[in-house]
């Protein structure tokens, strides 16, 4: 067969009409080729878009195969791990990135990858104030702006240029490197909870080291329990229970939701601030780390914390989660009784609140435990339950004390009938107790 006959035969076949809309064969072939090319382009476009989204999602984090890159941001355990666990955006998943977190290994990954976190300022940033700004806000640290003083420093009321009210804590112990101080402050800034006083900024110039907090304008728990005048307390039973629950929720967050766990170390009623809705705000957490290695915990104990300290601290000089639990137990007793952790009777005699509670329970004087300034008495079952929780927290054997998470479970499942069965302070309540 000649070449011309082959070409002629091919042309006739390509010109043959098909059943596809009556089109000839060669346009149908061209359409098929075009569709194939279009599908191929769409597939490539989809792959490119997926790569772009992944790059955008993780663009702020640099991954390195060298283990030294993860150690570069972890000069101190407290700073690096807090940043790693709390500064990351919610949508960032360490597991899905191929780097799995391990409590046992700290901030080291299980494979060869490691996360290079940027400065905390990249996600909002803690504010650094100049000494001039702080002095202007406090009117030169004027005495009339002093709103408190404690173990770690003096607290001043301040008004910033943007008219926001703040509380400025001027630390009394100024040793230590500024860089270490800044790292610890940035780690503290990343720790947020609704029942915790919010850290806004800091100032470190020369020998000055100061912390700038949100201003909580309803005083502290100590004032409302012991400093008010009158026969009836403003703090109702329900308010007191909500304060206890808020304090414990904050401590659960510090103990169980941060890595490594944070121990408050200085829980007491003067460190529990209250807002206008009587929500508790725990203050002064983590400050002992800011003051440097020369600051010893024994220096901070004599100014009002002795009644809150666990008995084992005298021999171990160690403050851990169990000592925090003990302090919470003392706070619970203080809140329901309205009595101070240590009461002085005469020049030499002191009454310890925990020992007093044990004696009252032993003598079955349950009714005498409740703050006499309460306008209404709690249900007897609820009162017993709260006392039992407090007694578990202040157990002399640290191993027998519950964890903070266990305390939450003991506090929250309250019988709905209990909250409604309030009786006024009348002979009815006393008659029921005597009858039992």
C-alpha positions as semicolon CSV with decimal commas, in nm:
position;residue;x (nm);y (nm);z (nm)
1;X;0,000;0,000;0,000
2;X;0,140;0,337;-0,103
3;X;0,200;0,626;0,131
4;X;-0,065;0,837;-0,038
5;X;-0,326;0,567;0,009
6;X;-0,242;0,545;0,386
7;X;-0,277;0,921;0,428
8;X;-0,597;0,920;0,230
9;X;-0,739;0,637;0,444
10;X;-0,640;0,817;0,770
11;X;-0,798;1,142;0,656
12;X;-1,120;0,958;0,570
13;X;-1,130;0,796;0,918
14;X;-1,062;1,128;1,097
15;X;-1,332;1,290;0,887
16;X;-1,584;1,020;0,976
17;X;-1,867;1,156;1,187
18;X;-1,909;1,004;1,534
19;X;-2,212;0,960;1,759
20;X;-2,077;1,236;1,987
21;X;-2,303;1,521;1,878
22;X;-2,232;1,424;1,515
23;X;-1,879;1,564;1,539
24;X;-1,599;1,431;1,325
25;X;-1,338;1,208;1,489
26;X;-1,049;1,456;1,490
27;X;-1,231;1,729;1,695
28;X;-1,334;1,462;1,948
29;X;-0,968;1,356;1,987
30;X;-0,863;1,720;2,039
31;X;-1,135;1,767;2,302
32;X;-1,017;1,459;2,494
33;X;-0,658;1,582;2,489
34;X;-0,772;1,925;2,613
35;X;-0,971;1,773;2,899
36;X;-0,672;1,562;3,005
37;X;-0,444;1,869;3,010
38;X;-0,703;2,066;3,211
39;X;-0,735;1,792;3,471
40;X;-0,358;1,775;3,501
41;X;-0,339;2,153;3,559
42;X;-0,612;2,140;3,824
43;X;-0,426;1,864;4,009
44;X;-0,104;2,067;4,007
45;X;-0,292;2,377;4,128
46;X;-0,446;2,183;4,419
47;X;-0,102;2,058;4,528
48;X;0,040;2,411;4,517
49;X;-0,248;2,551;4,725
50;X;-0,202;2,282;4,990
51;X;0,167;2,366;5,015
52;X;0,087;2,738;5,048
53;X;-0,162;2,677;5,330
54;X;0,086;2,462;5,519
55;X;0,356;2,724;5,475
56;X;0,122;2,997;5,602
57;X;0,011;2,795;5,902
58;X;0,358;2,712;6,026
59;X;0,546;3,008;5,883
60;X;0,614;3,156;6,225
61;X;0,794;2,844;6,345
62;X;1,128;2,727;6,221
63;X;1,210;2,359;6,237
64;X;1,566;2,246;6,280
65;X;1,718;1,899;6,288
66;X;1,984;1,998;6,539
67;X;1,901;1,941;6,906
68;X;2,094;2,254;6,997
69;X;1,829;2,473;6,835
70;X;1,569;2,361;7,090
71;X;1,813;2,422;7,375
72;X;1,885;2,770;7,249
73;X;1,553;2,894;7,382
74;X;1,566;2,695;7,707
75;X;1,826;2,860;7,927
76;X;1,589;2,816;8,220
77;X;1,341;2,531;8,261
78;X;1,067;2,758;8,389
79;X;1,083;2,999;8,095
80;X;1,121;2,768;7,797
81;X;0,863;2,506;7,886
82;X;0,604;2,761;7,983
83;X;0,648;2,933;7,651
84;X;0,635;2,605;7,462
85;X;0,313;2,491;7,627
86;X;0,130;2,821;7,655
87;X;0,256;3,068;7,394
88;X;0,165;2,857;7,092
89;X;-0,152;2,947;6,900
90;X;-0,439;2,710;6,957
91;X;-0,440;2,579;6,601
92;X;-0,077;2,467;6,620
93;X;-0,058;2,095;6,683
94;X;0,280;1,968;6,797
95;X;0,177;1,609;6,724
96;X;0,078;1,680;6,361
97;X;0,403;1,863;6,292
98;X;0,597;1,543;6,347
99;X;0,737;1,660;6,678
100;X;0,575;1,490;6,976
101;X;0,581;1,647;7,322
102;X;0,712;1,438;7,606
103;X;0,669;1,531;7,975
104;X;0,961;1,309;8,062
105;X;1,194;1,465;7,808
106;X;1,091;1,824;7,872
107;X;1,106;2,036;7,559
108;X;1,306;1,782;7,357
109;X;1,119;1,617;7,072
110;X;1,095;1,246;7,023
111;X;1,239;1,264;6,673
112;X;1,514;1,477;6,521
113;X;1,295;1,785;6,474
114;X;1,263;2,065;6,728
115;X;1,049;2,374;6,753
116;X;1,218;2,713;6,735
117;X;0,983;2,950;6,915
118;X;1,005;3,321;6,849
119;X;0,996;3,590;7,114
120;X;0,673;3,606;7,315
121;X;0,616;3,957;7,180
122;X;0,537;3,805;6,840
123;X;0,195;3,692;6,966
124;X;0,093;4,018;7,127
125;X;0,381;4,101;7,351
126;X;0,430;4,203;7,710
127;X;0,478;4,577;7,748
128;X;0,802;4,724;7,872
129;X;0,762;5,056;8,053
130;X;1,029;5,315;8,117
131;X;1,101;5,444;8,465
132;X;0,963;5,782;8,357
133;X;0,630;5,624;8,260
134;X;0,605;5,440;8,591
135;X;0,697;5,745;8,797
136;X;0,441;5,956;8,611
137;X;0,172;5,691;8,659
138;X;0,233;5,675;9,036
139;X;0,299;6,047;9,082
140;X;0,658;5,977;9,177
141;X;0,572;5,675;9,393
142;X;0,364;5,898;9,617
143;X;0,260;5,759;9,955
144;X;-0,107;5,826;9,884
145;X;-0,085;5,580;9,592
146;X;0,038;5,290;9,807
147;X;-0,233;5,024;9,810
148;X;-0,039;4,741;9,971
149;X;0,292;4,599;10,080
150;X;0,399;4,243;10,127
151;X;0,677;3,990;10,118
152;X;0,812;4,095;9,782
153;X;0,757;4,467;9,755
154;X;0,530;4,769;9,768
155;X;0,225;4,800;9,544
156;X;0,122;5,138;9,401
157;X;-0,193;5,249;9,227
158;X;-0,110;5,393;8,884
159;X;-0,278;5,573;8,595
160;X;-0,116;5,529;8,253
161;X;-0,118;5,777;7,967
162;X;-0,406;5,590;7,802
163;X;-0,608;5,642;8,125
164;X;-0,600;5,273;8,215
165;X;-0,563;5,194;8,585
166;X;-0,287;4,957;8,690
167;X;-0,122;4,819;9,000
168;X;0,257;4,852;9,001
169;X;0,457;4,623;9,228
170;X;0,799;4,765;9,311
171;X;1,013;4,467;9,408
172;X;1,227;4,511;9,717
173;X;1,500;4,270;9,613
174;X;1,686;4,394;9,307
175;X;1,976;4,152;9,260
176;X;2,004;3,927;8,959
177;X;2,061;3,981;8,588
178;X;1,810;4,187;8,393
179;X;1,800;3,932;8,110
180;X;1,706;3,652;8,351
181;X;1,441;3,877;8,502
182;X;1,294;3,959;8,160
183;X;1,287;3,592;8,057
184;X;1,099;3,495;8,372
185;X;0,855;3,786;8,333
186;X;0,783;3,686;7,972
187;X;0,717;3,330;8,087
188;X;0,481;3,460;8,356
189;X;0,302;3,678;8,100
190;X;0,216;3,368;7,895
191;X;0,030;3,215;8,191
192;X;-0,329;3,337;8,182
193;X;-0,638;3,237;8,379
194;X;-0,960;3,422;8,459
195;X;-0,896;3,373;8,833
196;X;-0,544;3,511;8,814
197;X;-0,436;3,875;8,827
198;X;-0,329;3,962;8,473
199;X;0,031;4,069;8,420
200;X;0,051;4,358;8,173
201;X;0,413;4,468;8,167
202;X;0,734;4,533;8,353
203;X;1,004;4,791;8,409
204;X;1,370;4,717;8,465
205;X;1,607;5,011;8,464
206;X;1,915;5,035;8,683
207;X;1,833;4,884;9,020
208;X;1,457;4,907;8,960
209;X;1,257;4,592;8,894
210;X;0,881;4,642;8,875
211;X;0,577;4,449;8,756
212;X;0,267;4,614;8,610
213;X;-0,063;4,433;8,673
214;X;-0,428;4,495;8,596
215;X;-0,596;4,695;8,870
216;X;-0,846;4,494;9,076
217;X;-1,052;4,752;9,258
218;X;-1,241;4,564;9,529
219;X;-0,967;4,493;9,780
220;X;-0,845;4,156;9,894
221;X;-1,001;3,861;10,071
222;X;-0,824;3,935;10,399
223;X;-0,988;4,278;10,419
224;X;-1,338;4,142;10,359
225;X;-1,294;3,860;10,610
226;X;-1,116;4,044;10,891
227;X;-1,106;4,417;10,821
228;X;-1,472;4,516;10,786
229;X;-1,683;4,663;11,063
230;X;-2,033;4,544;11,141
231;X;-2,226;4,246;11,267
232;X;-2,312;4,107;10,921
233;X;-2,053;4,015;10,658
234;X;-2,090;4,126;10,297
235;X;-1,962;3,784;10,193
236;X;-2,255;3,543;10,183
237;X;-2,211;3,167;10,201
238;X;-2,263;3,128;9,825
239;X;-2,010;3,405;9,758
240;X;-1,756;3,233;9,981
241;X;-1,808;2,900;9,805
242;X;-1,758;3,067;9,467
243;X;-1,439;3,229;9,593
244;X;-1,308;2,891;9,710
245;X;-1,396;2,733;9,375
246;X;-1,224;3,012;9,178
247;X;-0,906;2,984;9,385
248;X;-0,890;2,606;9,337
249;X;-0,956;2,636;8,962
250;X;-0,660;2,873;8,930
251;X;-0,437;2,635;9,125
252;X;-0,550;2,339;8,914
253;X;-0,439;2,536;8,608
254;X;-0,098;2,613;8,760
255;X;-0,041;2,259;8,888
256;X;-0,184;2,049;8,606
257;X;-0,223;2,258;8,290
258;X;0,125;2,409;8,267
259;X;0,450;2,230;8,189
260;X;0,644;2,219;8,412
261;X;0,387;2,257;8,692
262;X;0,393;2,589;8,876
263;X;0,387;2,605;9,256
264;X;0,248;2,932;9,392
265;X;0,451;2,908;9,717
266;X;0,282;3,199;9,896
267;X;-0,094;3,148;9,908
268;X;-0,276;3,356;10,167
269;X;-0,590;3,567;10,191
270;X;-0,405;3,895;10,130
271;X;-0,291;3,755;9,792
272;X;-0,648;3,683;9,682
273;X;-0,793;3,996;9,520
274;X;-1,164;4,037;9,450
275;X;-1,336;4,217;9,166
276;X;-1,676;4,390;9,184
277;X;-1,854;4,060;9,114
278;X;-1,660;3,891;9,398
279;X;-1,458;3,680;9,158
280;X;-1,122;3,584;9,312
281;X;-0,797;3,686;9,142
282;X;-0,487;3,505;9,266
283;X;-0,178;3,727;9,274
284;X;0,195;3,693;9,339
285;X;0,247;3,360;9,162
286;X;0,599;3,298;9,033
287;X;0,755;3,610;9,186
288;X;1,012;3,420;9,391
289;X;1,183;3,315;9,065
290;X;1,211;3,678;8,956
291;X;1,412;3,779;9,260
292;X;1,714;3,566;9,177
293;X;1,902;3,288;9,355
294;X;2,005;3,508;9,648
295;X;1,645;3,543;9,760
296;X;1,572;3,261;10,005
297;X;1,221;3,146;10,081
298;X;1,287;3,177;10,452
299;X;1,318;3,553;10,406
300;X;0,960;3,567;10,278
301;X;0,791;3,365;10,551
302;X;0,778;3,584;10,867
303;X;0,545;3,853;10,731
304;X;0,213;3,673;10,756
305;X;0,251;3,331;10,593
306;X;0,333;3,111;10,893
307;X;-0,026;2,999;10,947
308;X;-0,055;2,888;10,584
309;X;0,265;2,684;10,573
310;X;0,257;2,304;10,576
311;X;0,417;2,146;10,887
312;X;0,682;1,962;10,686
313;X;0,824;2,290;10,552
314;X;1,005;2,351;10,880
315;X;1,227;2,048;10,822
316;X;1,238;2,014;10,443
317;X;1,241;2,384;10,342
318;X;1,073;2,264;10,022
319;X;0,762;2,420;9,872
320;X;0,580;2,195;9,627
321;X;0,229;2,108;9,510
322;X;0,145;1,944;9,842
323;X;0,236;2,258;10,037
324;X;0,010;2,458;9,804
325;X;-0,273;2,213;9,882
326;X;-0,215;2,269;10,254
327;X;-0,232;2,646;10,204
328;X;-0,558;2,608;10,011
329;X;-0,698;2,403;10,299
330;X;-0,612;2,679;10,544
331;X;-0,775;2,932;10,310
332;X;-1,095;2,723;10,299
333;X;-1,106;2,710;10,679
334;X;-1,037;3,084;10,701
335;X;-1,317;3,161;10,454
336;X;-1,586;2,952;10,627
337;X;-1,488;3,050;10,982
338;X;-1,388;3,414;10,939
339;X;-1,091;3,349;11,170
340;X;-0,724;3,429;11,102
341;X;-0,478;3,142;11,044
342;X;-0,297;3,239;11,361
343;X;-0,471;3,434;11,637
344;X;-0,281;3,588;11,922
345;X;-0,431;3,569;12,267
346;X;-0,216;3,762;12,506
347;X;0,153;3,823;12,458
348;X;0,269;3,464;12,423
349;X;-0,030;3,244;12,345
350;X;-0,117;3,174;11,981
351;X;-0,411;2,974;11,846
352;X;-0,346;2,789;11,521
353;X;-0,656;2,773;11,299
354;X;-0,599;2,413;11,186
355;X;-0,553;2,290;11,542
356;X;-0,863;2,485;11,651
357;X;-1,072;2,322;11,374
358;X;-0,956;1,976;11,476
359;X;-1,059;2,045;11,835
360;X;-1,402;2,178;11,731
361;X;-1,470;1,873;11,514
362;X;-1,348;1,642;11,788
363;X;-1,589;1,808;12,033
364;X;-1,869;1,804;11,770
365;X;-1,913;2,182;11,787
366;X;-1,985;2,208;11,414
367;X;-2,219;2,505;11,447
368;X;-1,950;2,707;11,625
369;X;-1,716;2,674;11,328
370;X;-1,916;2,898;11,093
371;X;-1,834;3,270;11,076
372;X;-2,078;3,439;11,319
373;X;-2,102;3,733;11,077
374;X;-2,282;3,525;10,814
375;X;-2,636;3,650;10,759
376;X;-2,755;3,295;10,688
377;X;-2,629;2,957;10,784
378;X;-2,539;2,690;10,527
379;X;-2,711;2,357;10,503
380;X;-2,563;2,123;10,760
381;X;-2,468;1,857;10,502
382;X;-2,293;2,112;10,285
383;X;-2,107;2,255;10,584
384;X;-1,984;1,909;10,683
385;X;-1,872;1,837;10,328
386;X;-1,666;2,159;10,305
387;X;-1,509;2,093;10,645
388;X;-1,410;1,741;10,538
389;X;-1,251;1,877;10,221
390;X;-1,053;2,128;10,425
391;X;-0,940;1,861;10,671
392;X;-0,813;1,643;10,386
393;X;-0,613;1,936;10,248
394;X;-0,445;2,011;10,582
395;X;-0,359;1,649;10,662
396;X;-0,030;1,640;10,852
397;X;0,089;1,363;10,618
398;X;0,155;1,526;10,279
399;X;0,097;1,195;10,098
400;X;-0,263;1,186;10,218
401;X;-0,349;1,528;10,078
402;X;-0,550;1,530;9,755
403;X;-0,431;1,684;9,430
404;X;-0,580;2,012;9,315
405;X;-0,777;1,833;9,044
406;X;-0,929;1,605;9,308
407;X;-1,034;1,906;9,516
408;X;-1,223;2,044;9,216
409;X;-1,419;1,719;9,186
410;X;-1,499;1,732;9,557
411;X;-1,618;2,093;9,537
412;X;-1,818;2,102;9,214
413;X;-2,078;1,820;9,242
414;X;-2,291;2,010;9,491
415;X;-2,642;1,879;9,552
416;X;-2,881;2,131;9,395
417;X;-3,107;2,098;9,697
418;X;-2,827;2,219;9,921
419;X;-2,799;2,555;9,749
420;X;-3,169;2,621;9,807
421;X;-3,191;2,494;10,162
422;X;-3,062;2,808;10,329
423;X;-3,205;2,890;10,669
424;X;-3,167;3,218;10,850
425;X;-2,972;3,242;11,168
426;X;-3,257;3,152;11,400
427;X;-3,345;2,893;11,658
428;X;-3,462;2,662;11,375
429;X;-3,106;2,578;11,268
430;X;-2,981;2,536;11,624
431;X;-3,278;2,316;11,707
432;X;-3,205;2,084;11,415
433;X;-2,839;2,051;11,516
434;X;-2,928;1,980;11,879
435;X;-3,187;1,722;11,777
436;X;-2,917;1,528;11,591
